Amino acid sequence: MGNANSGRYPKLRPDERRRIIELVADGMAAKDVAVEVARSASMVRRVICEAGGVARRTDWDPSPARLSAADREEIRAGLEAGQSFRLIAKGLGRAPSTISREVNANGGREGYAGWRAHRRACRLAQRPKTAKLAGNPKLRAQVEVWLEEELWSPAQISAQLRIDYPDDPMMWVSHETIYQSLYVQGRGALRKELASCLRTGRAIRRNRSRLERPPVIKDKVMISDRPAEVEDRAVPGHWEGDLILGKGGRSAVGTLVERTTRYVMLLHLPGDHRAETVRAAMTAKIMTLPEHLRRSITWDQGSEMAQHTRFSIDSGVKVYFCDPHSPWQRGTNENTNGLLRQWMPKGTDLSIHTEADLDAIAHKLNNRPRQTLDWMRPSQALAQLLRTIA
């Protein structure tokens, strides 16, 4: 030992205290630590006691996003030195709010002990825990209603809960928690059959890409010639369109979605989806809109648009065509078609849907909160737009 009389040891420095904590955390016995740091075993035990005990490093190894045992010891040392939360946070490369929450949750400035706080964090991090939906019947019931009756997505449900219950965090739940409650074994707080209410009806996404040879369409104007106002969505009245095909390609439904508001209109195509049928249905539907909402339509290079020139003459709406194999150029419409598959699954006969059925489906979709609209409904966005223009 460096000194024979323990009562004459100099005051323990912060770096020595941290070293003692680290050695004990590594599994070294107190008497061996005393030899290593040239202090008495009683002083080592006092340091351990003041720290609230020392958890072995093998007990819990948190991710870099969480405070480590060493971080908590730095916080304790900083508090002893009278440092502010901001100064401690700067030394650790953390936010001041992180340090404030950590200290206030573990005894405050006067009662904070680094290793005691670390053991508490270890207990709180232990899994599995009771799923939030399993432990909150009111929340679970509301989520099930919106899944089963409204066919909302988990993201829409999560956002709407915060809108409806702004001051009640117990009624908030993340979309990931909803998915886990449906699909993850041991987390099944929701009824399994509700998975069929999701848009895809399954847990795993499938590759829906397809490459098709575009037909020859005369006098088409390409998307590269489309005005810039269409791209930035600042001016309403620009639409994207496509067909949803049924089983074997024998039936179809036309889709139109407005780029600014995401408002959807569906085209009833009884019998076939040839160019003449699509043109007539699209003209009839688009002419129900005010003139300032009839500016352009962007479509892919499907043969159903072979009569685009006559459509433009009849309606006054310009038609632009995407490049081959480039569905992302109609991203809004592609996303909408995916949503519509909830009512019109692939491999089914779409001719069973009447015009009234399609209007009802469009109404449901237009009254769903949308993340891209800051959780406003497309019908609300369109109504707001019409009031502004009026």
N, C-alpha and C positions, 0 to 999 in steps of 0.2 A: 504494500500500500504506500501511497505517497506521503501520508501522515499517519502517525501512530495513534493520535488522540482524535476521535471522531468529533469531539466538541470544538476542535480548533479548525475544522474544515472551512474554507472560504464559502461564501454564498453561492448557491447553485446557479449557474448561468442558463439562459433559455436554450442555448444549443446543447448543453449537457443534459437538460431535462428531456429534450427531444431524442437525444441519443439513447437515453435510458428506456424511453417508451419504445423506440424502434427495436432495441435488442430484446426486450421482453416480448414484443409482438412477434419477433422471429423465433420465439420459443426458448430463449435462454433463461435459465433459472436466476432468481434474484441475487444469490450469492456469487454467481459467475459474472453477472452484470456489474456487481460492485467491484470485482477485481478489474474488469475491463475498463471502467470509467474512473477507477481510483477513488471510489467513495465507499461509505459504509453500507452494509446490507440493509440497515435500518433506514437509511436515507432513500435507498432504492425503493424499499417497500412503502415509504411515505409518499414518494412521487407517484407510485402506482395507485395508492389510495386516493391522493388528491385528484388524479386523472379520472377517478371513477372506475378504476380497473382497466385492464388492457385486454382487448380481444386479439387472439392469435390471427395472423394474416391469412391463415388458411380458412378462417371462419367465414369470411365473406370478401369477395373481390369485386367491388362495384365497377361499373363502366366509367370511362373518363368523363362522362357527362355528369356523374354524381360526385359528391365530395368524398374523398378518401379519408382513411384514418390519419394520414400525415397532414392532409388539409385541415382537418379538425384540430389537430394539435397546434398547427400554425395559427388558427383562429384563437385558441385558448391563450397562446403566447402573446398574440397581439392584444388581446383584451387585458392581460396582466400588465402589458406595457402602456395601457391607456390609449391605444390607437383607436381611431374612428372606424366604423364599418367600411367606409369608402377606402381608407388606406389599406385595411386588411384585404379587401376585395382586389385592390390593385396589385398587391403582392402575390395573390393567388391566381390572378387572371380571371376573376369571376365578377359577376354583377354585384353591386352593393346590396341589392334586394335579396340575393341569395344568402349573403352573410347575415343580413338582418333577420330573415326567416329562420335560418339555422339557429342563431343565438336565442331568439325569442321563444322558439319551440323547445329549447333545452335549458331552461333555468335562467335565461337573461344574462346580462353582463356579470353579475355577481356569482351566479350559480353554475355557469357553463363549465362542463368538464368534457374534454375532447373525446376520450374513449367511451365515456358513458353515453354521449350523443351518438357515437358510432355504433354501439351495441343497439341502441334504440332504432337507428336507421336500418340496421340489419334485420331486426324483428319486423319492422314495417314492410320490408322488401320481400319477406318470405311469401312463397306461393305454394299451393293455390289459395286464392281468396274467393269468398262468395261473390259471384257475378252480380253486378249492380242490378241488372234486370231481374235476377232471381230473388234479390232481397227487397225489391220495391214493387209490390203488386200494382199500385196505381200507375207507375211508369210503364210497367210491362203491359198493362191493359191498353194504355194509350198507343204504345208502339204497335201492338197487334192490330188495333183498329185501323191505323193508317196503312199498315202492310196489307191487311186482308180486304178492307173495304175501299180504300182509296188507291191501292197499288202504288204507294209512294216508295221511292228508294230510301235506303238507310241514311244517305246524306241529306235528303230532303227532310226526313223525320228529325234528324239531329238538329238541323237548323231551325225547324218550326218549333221544336220544344223550347229553344232559347228565346224565341219570339213570344211564345204563349206564356212562358214561365220565367220572365227575366230576373226575378228575385228569389228563385227557388232552385239552387244548384242540384238538389236531390232529384229534380225532374229533368236534368240534362243527361244525355248519354251520347257518346261518340258513335259515328257510323260503323267504326271498326268493331265496337262492342256488340252492336246489333248483328253484324255478320258472324262474329264468333259465336254468339248465342244460337245462331241457326246452324252453323256448320262444324264447329270445333267440338270434338268429343269431350264430355265433362263440363262444357260450358252451355249446355242446352237449356237456357232459361226460357226460350221461346219454343212454341210448338214446331216440330220439324216440318210439318206440311206447309208452314208459312213460307218456306223456301221457294215453293212454286209460285208465290205471289211476286217474287222479284222479277225484274225485267227479263233476265236470261232464263230463269227457272232452274239454274244450276250454280254450283259453287266454282266451277273451273271455266275460264273463258276459252272459247275455241277460236281458231284462226278462221276469220270470215272473209279473208281476202280472195279475190277472184280476178283473173285476167281474161278479158274478152276482146276479140277483134272488133274494133268499131266499124260500123257500116259507113258507106259513103253517103254523106249528107251535103246537098248542094247549097251553095251560098251561105255557109255558116260563118259566123263571126266569132273568133276565138276569145278566150278569157283575157288574153294579153291586151286586147283592145277595149276592155271594159273600163269605164271611167274610174278614177281614183276614189270618188265618193262612195262607190260600192264597197271598196275594200275596207275603209275605216268605219263603216256602219254609222256614220254621222247623219246620213240622209235616209229616212225611212222609205219603204216602197220597193226595195230590191229583194227579190225572192230567190230561193234555190229549190230545184225540183228534181224528182226522180220517180221511179216505179218500185213498189214492193211486189215481188212476184210470189205467187202461190205454188202449190205442189206441181212439179213438172213444168213450170212456166206457163200453165194453161189459164191462170187467172192472175189479176193484178189490181192494185190500188195505187192511184197517183197521190203523191205527197208534195205539198208546197209549204215552205217555211220562210217567214219574213226574217231577214238577217238582223235587224235592229232589235225587235221585240221577241223573236223566236215563236211568233204566233203561227199556228199550224192550220192548214186547210187540207182536206182529203178529197180526192176525185173518185167518184163512183164510176167504174168502167164495166158495165154489164156486158157480158158476151165475149168481148175480146179487148185487147189493148193495142190495136193497130194505130197507125199514125192519125187516121181520120177520127177515130173514137177518142183518142187522147186530146187532139186539138179541140174537138167540140166540148168535151168536158172541162178542159182548162179554160177555154174562152168563157163558158158559162159561169164558172166559179170566180174567175179573176174580175169579171165585170160587175160582181156584187160589191166590189170595193170602191171607195172614193178615188177620184182620179189621182190624187197626190200619193196614193199607196199602190199605184200601178206604174212602176218605172222600168223594171227589168226582171228577167228570170235567167238564172244560170243552171244549165242542165248538162248531163254527160252526153256522149255521142251515141245514144241509143237510137235505133231505127224508128221508135215511136215519135221522134221529133222531126221526122222527114217533112212535115207540113208547117215547120216553124215560120216560114215566110208569110203564109196566109194567116197564121195566128197573130203575128205582129201587125198585119194590116187590119184585122178585125178588132183587135184589142188596143192597139197603140203601144203594146209592151215589147221592148226589145229582148231578144234572146241571145245569150252568149253561151259558148260551148267550152267545156273543160278539155284539157289535153287528154290523150288516151291513157288509161290506167292511172288516173290521178284523182281518186275519190276525195283526197284531202282538200282539193280545190272547191269542193262543196261540203266542207266540214260540218257546217250547221245542219245541213240536210242529212248527212250520213249519221250524225248523232241522233237526230230525230227519228230516222228510220229504225235505228236500234231500239229506241224507246217504244216505238209502235209495235215492235215484234212481241211485246207483252200481250197485246190483244190479238195479233195476227202472226202466230208462230210460223217458223219455216216448216215447209212440208205439209201445210194445210190448204184447204180449198178456200180462197178469199172471195169467191163469188157468192158465198152464203151471206156476206155482209151487205145489208141494204144501205141506201143512202142515209136513212135515219140512223142506222147503226154507226156509220162512219162519222156523222155529225156528232153523235154522242161520245165517240172515242176522242174526237178532236176537242170536244168541250172538256173532257177529263184532263187531257194533256195540257190544254191551255190554262187550266186552273190548278196546275201543280206549281209549287214554288221551285224556282230554278236558281242554282248557284251562280250561273253566269250573269243573272240579273240582280245579284245581291239578295236572292231569295224572294224576289217579287214574282208574281205569276204573270205569264205572257199576256193573259187577258187584261190584267191591271196595267201592264206596260203599254199595251195598245190603246186602252182607254185614256191613259195619261197623255199619250202622244196625240190622240185625236183632240183632246181638250186643249192642248198647247197650240195645235195648228188652228183650231177654231177661234 
